[in-house]
Amino acid sequence: MKNKKPLILISNDDGIMAKGINELIKYLRPLGEIVVMAPDSPRSGMACAITSDCPVKYTLIRKEPGLFVYKCTGTPADCIKLARFAVLDREPDLVVGGINHGDNSAVNVHYSGTMGVVIEGCLSGVPSIGYSLCDHRLDANFEPTAEIIRAVAKRVLEDGLPEGICLNVNFPACEDIKGVKICRQTVGRWTHEWEQRTHPNGSDYFWLTGDFKNYEPDDEATDNWALKNGYAAITPTKIDVTAYEIMDQLKGWNL
């Protein structure tokens, strides 16, 4: 890690054994030195959660020229924090999350552990990208995403990103991706989010499920439209969530 090649820090929320992260390593290795710090088991839906009530440990599980792979007992965000603190000998040039099994378009960005990786990198001032595929299968085919993944990462390594902005990149599950669209986040929400079931002992329990309601299915500017029509969707995402447009209104309350 002491040469001048770019240093790329990778993590995910599907766990170190997931096919997506191992394909991502393969796709990005030509671009620089790779350090992977990923959860030791799935941590989907963790968003930017951090571990504050128990110790976090990491273990080196693979070492090759230009590649170090670690597993971590913490959350996706923990992985980025811990790698920067305990493993890396310099700041990474790029933080990458993914490739997630399942899309992180629309409001999913707020729940995603993959995007938790990306937001943690962005909070640290490092250019950061999240990659997700609209396919939850363990053996999903990520190969059609490879060229775009490398192209986006290469461009960000060369040009950087504005402070406080990261990229959320989602891919349709198809063999022939039509191209890339720069999109905004779709307006929609999850409904029917819980399924009630009865345990054999007679008690009730609940299983997370849900249907996504897209409020603008025909708007070609959105990430959901791009994905449903065979395009990769790149959504620039900000970590500053201040609603500046109503600040003057709130000041008028004269509290």
C-alpha positions as CSV (number, residue, x, y, z in Angstrom):
1,M,0.0,0.0,0.0
2,K,3.0,2.3,0.0
3,N,3.2,2.8,-3.8
4,K,1.5,5.6,-5.7
5,K,-1.4,3.5,-7.1
6,P,-4.9,4.7,-6.0
7,L,-6.1,3.1,-2.8
8,I,-9.6,1.7,-2.9
9,L,-11.5,0.7,0.2
10,I,-14.4,-1.7,-0.3
11,S,-17.2,-2.9,1.9
12,N,-20.8,-4.1,1.7
13,D,-23.8,-5.1,3.7
14,D,-24.4,-8.6,2.3
15,G,-21.3,-10.0,4.1
16,I,-17.8,-10.9,3.1
17,M,-18.9,-14.2,1.4
18,A,-21.5,-12.6,-0.9
19,K,-20.9,-13.0,-4.6
20,G,-21.5,-9.2,-5.2
21,I,-18.5,-8.0,-3.2
22,N,-16.2,-10.6,-4.7
23,E,-17.2,-9.7,-8.2
24,L,-16.6,-6.0,-7.3
25,I,-13.1,-6.8,-6.1
26,K,-12.4,-8.5,-9.5
27,Y,-13.8,-5.6,-11.5
28,L,-11.8,-2.9,-9.6
29,R,-8.4,-4.6,-9.1
30,P,-7.0,-3.1,-12.3
31,L,-7.6,0.4,-11.0
32,G,-5.4,0.3,-7.9
33,E,-4.6,-1.2,-4.5
34,I,-7.6,-2.8,-2.9
35,V,-8.4,-3.1,0.8
36,V,-11.7,-4.9,1.7
37,M,-13.2,-4.6,5.2
38,A,-16.7,-6.2,5.1
39,P,-19.1,-7.6,7.7
40,D,-18.6,-11.3,8.6
41,S,-22.3,-12.0,7.9
42,P,-25.2,-10.1,6.3
43,R,-26.0,-6.7,7.7
44,S,-28.7,-5.6,5.2
45,G,-30.9,-2.6,6.2
46,M,-28.3,-1.3,8.7
47,A,-28.0,2.1,7.0
48,C,-25.4,4.2,8.8
49,A,-25.7,2.2,12.1
50,I,-22.6,2.0,14.3
51,T,-21.7,-0.4,17.1
52,S,-21.5,1.3,20.5
53,D,-22.4,-1.4,23.0
54,C,-19.9,-4.1,22.4
55,P,-16.3,-4.5,21.0
56,V,-15.7,-4.8,17.3
57,K,-13.0,-7.2,15.9
58,Y,-11.5,-7.8,12.5
59,T,-9.5,-10.6,10.9
60,L,-7.3,-10.8,7.8
61,I,-8.7,-13.6,5.6
62,R,-6.9,-13.1,2.3
63,K,-3.7,-11.4,1.2
64,E,-2.3,-11.1,-2.3
65,P,-0.2,-8.5,-4.1
66,G,-2.3,-5.4,-4.1
67,L,-5.2,-6.9,-2.2
68,F,-6.0,-7.3,1.5
69,V,-9.3,-8.7,2.6
70,Y,-10.6,-8.5,6.1
71,K,-13.9,-9.6,7.8
72,C,-15.3,-7.5,10.6
73,T,-17.9,-8.2,13.4
74,G,-19.4,-4.7,13.0
75,T,-21.8,-2.9,10.8
76,P,-21.0,-1.6,7.2
77,A,-20.3,1.9,8.6
78,D,-18.1,0.3,11.3
79,C,-16.1,-1.4,8.6
80,I,-15.1,1.9,7.0
81,K,-14.3,3.6,10.3
82,L,-12.2,0.7,11.5
83,A,-10.3,0.2,8.3
84,R,-9.3,3.9,8.2
85,F,-8.3,3.8,11.9
86,A,-6.6,0.4,12.3
87,V,-5.6,-0.9,8.9
88,L,-4.8,1.7,6.3
89,D,-1.5,3.6,6.2
90,R,-3.0,6.5,4.3
91,E,-6.4,7.9,3.4
92,P,-8.2,5.9,0.6
93,D,-8.7,7.6,-2.7
94,L,-12.1,6.0,-3.1
95,V,-14.6,4.2,-0.9
96,V,-16.9,1.7,-2.7
97,G,-19.9,-0.2,-1.4
98,G,-21.5,-3.2,-3.1
99,I,-22.2,-4.8,-5.3
100,N,-25.5,-5.1,-3.4
101,H,-27.8,-8.0,-4.1
102,G,-31.0,-5.9,-4.6
103,D,-31.5,-2.3,-5.7
104,N,-31.1,0.8,-3.6
105,S,-33.1,3.2,-5.7
106,A,-35.8,5.6,-4.4
107,V,-36.2,5.6,-0.6
108,N,-34.2,2.4,-0.2
109,V,-31.1,4.7,-0.1
110,H,-32.1,5.6,3.5
111,Y,-32.2,2.0,4.7
112,S,-29.3,0.6,2.8
113,G,-26.2,-0.7,4.6
114,T,-24.4,-0.5,1.2
115,M,-25.1,3.2,1.1
116,G,-24.2,3.4,4.8
117,V,-20.7,2.4,3.5
118,V,-20.8,5.2,1.0
119,I,-22.2,7.9,3.3
120,E,-19.5,7.0,5.9
121,G,-16.9,7.5,3.2
122,C,-18.4,10.7,2.1
123,L,-18.6,12.0,5.7
124,S,-14.9,11.3,5.9
125,G,-14.2,13.5,2.9
126,V,-13.4,10.6,0.5
127,P,-15.1,10.2,-2.9
128,S,-17.5,7.4,-2.5
129,I,-19.7,5.2,-4.8
130,G,-22.4,2.6,-4.1
131,Y,-23.2,-0.1,-6.6
132,S,-26.4,-2.2,-6.5
133,L,-28.1,-4.8,-8.8
134,C,-31.8,-5.3,-9.0
135,D,-31.4,-9.0,-8.2
136,H,-31.6,-10.6,-4.7
137,R,-30.4,-14.0,-5.8
138,L,-27.3,-15.4,-4.2
139,D,-26.0,-16.4,-7.7
140,A,-27.0,-13.2,-9.5
141,N,-25.2,-12.4,-12.7
142,F,-23.1,-9.2,-12.1
143,E,-21.1,-9.5,-15.3
144,P,-23.2,-7.0,-17.3
145,T,-22.3,-4.3,-14.7
146,A,-18.5,-4.7,-14.9
147,E,-17.7,-2.2,-17.7
148,I,-19.9,0.6,-16.2
149,I,-18.6,-0.1,-12.6
150,R,-15.0,0.3,-13.8
151,A,-15.8,3.4,-16.0
152,V,-17.6,5.2,-13.1
153,A,-14.9,4.4,-10.6
154,K,-12.1,5.4,-13.0
155,R,-13.8,8.8,-13.6
156,V,-14.3,9.5,-9.9
157,L,-10.6,8.5,-9.2
158,E,-9.5,11.0,-11.9
159,D,-11.9,13.9,-11.2
160,G,-13.1,13.4,-7.7
161,L,-16.6,14.4,-6.4
162,P,-17.8,17.7,-4.8
163,E,-17.5,17.8,-1.0
164,G,-20.5,16.2,0.6
165,I,-21.7,14.4,-2.5
166,C,-21.5,10.6,-3.3
167,L,-22.9,8.4,-6.0
168,N,-25.7,5.8,-5.8
169,V,-25.4,3.6,-8.9
170,N,-28.1,1.0,-9.5
171,F,-28.3,-1.6,-12.3
172,P,-31.2,-3.4,-13.9
173,A,-31.1,-7.2,-13.8
174,C,-30.6,-7.8,-17.5
175,E,-28.0,-9.2,-19.8
176,D,-27.8,-6.1,-22.0
177,I,-27.8,-2.8,-20.2
178,K,-29.0,-0.1,-22.6
179,G,-26.8,2.6,-21.2
180,V,-26.5,5.0,-18.3
181,K,-28.9,7.7,-17.1
182,I,-28.3,10.4,-14.5
183,C,-31.4,10.4,-12.4
184,R,-33.1,11.8,-9.4
185,Q,-34.5,9.7,-6.6
186,T,-38.0,8.4,-7.3
187,V,-40.8,9.7,-5.1
188,G,-42.5,6.8,-3.4
189,R,-42.9,4.8,-0.2
190,W,-43.2,1.3,1.1
191,T,-46.6,0.0,2.1
192,H,-47.9,-3.2,3.7
193,E,-44.6,-3.5,5.4
194,W,-45.4,-6.3,7.9
195,E,-46.8,-9.7,7.6
196,Q,-48.4,-11.1,10.8
197,R,-47.9,-14.8,11.5
198,T,-48.8,-17.1,14.3
199,H,-46.1,-19.1,16.1
200,P,-46.9,-22.8,16.9
201,N,-47.0,-21.8,20.6
202,G,-49.9,-19.5,19.8
203,S,-48.1,-16.1,20.0
204,D,-48.1,-13.7,17.0
205,Y,-44.9,-12.4,15.3
206,F,-44.2,-10.2,12.4
207,W,-42.1,-10.6,9.3
208,L,-40.8,-7.6,7.3
209,T,-42.2,-7.5,3.8
210,G,-43.8,-4.7,1.8
211,D,-44.8,-3.3,-1.6
212,F,-43.2,-0.2,-3.0
213,K,-45.6,2.4,-4.3
214,N,-44.1,4.5,-7.0
215,Y,-45.9,7.9,-7.2
216,E,-44.4,8.8,-10.6
217,P,-44.0,5.6,-12.6
218,D,-43.9,7.5,-16.0
219,D,-41.3,10.1,-15.0
220,E,-38.2,9.4,-17.1
221,A,-36.0,11.5,-14.9
222,T,-36.3,9.0,-12.0
223,D,-34.0,6.1,-11.0
224,N,-36.9,3.6,-10.9
225,W,-37.9,4.5,-14.5
226,A,-34.4,4.0,-15.7
227,L,-34.1,0.6,-14.0
228,K,-37.4,-0.6,-15.3
229,N,-36.5,0.3,-18.8
230,G,-33.1,-1.4,-18.9
231,Y,-30.7,1.5,-18.0
232,A,-28.2,1.9,-15.2
233,A,-29.2,4.8,-12.9
234,I,-26.7,7.1,-11.3
235,T,-28.1,9.3,-8.6
236,P,-25.9,12.0,-7.0
237,T,-26.7,11.9,-3.3
238,K,-26.0,14.5,-0.6
239,I,-25.2,14.0,3.0
240,D,-26.5,17.4,4.0
241,V,-30.2,16.8,4.5
242,T,-31.1,20.4,5.6
243,A,-34.3,21.6,4.0
244,Y,-33.0,25.1,3.1
245,E,-36.2,26.0,1.2
246,I,-38.2,26.3,4.4
247,M,-35.7,28.0,6.7
248,D,-37.1,31.5,6.0
249,Q,-40.6,30.2,6.7
250,L,-39.5,28.7,10.1
251,K,-37.7,31.9,11.0
252,G,-41.0,33.7,10.5
253,W,-42.5,31.7,13.4
254,N,-40.7,34.1,15.8
255,L,-40.3,31.5,18.4
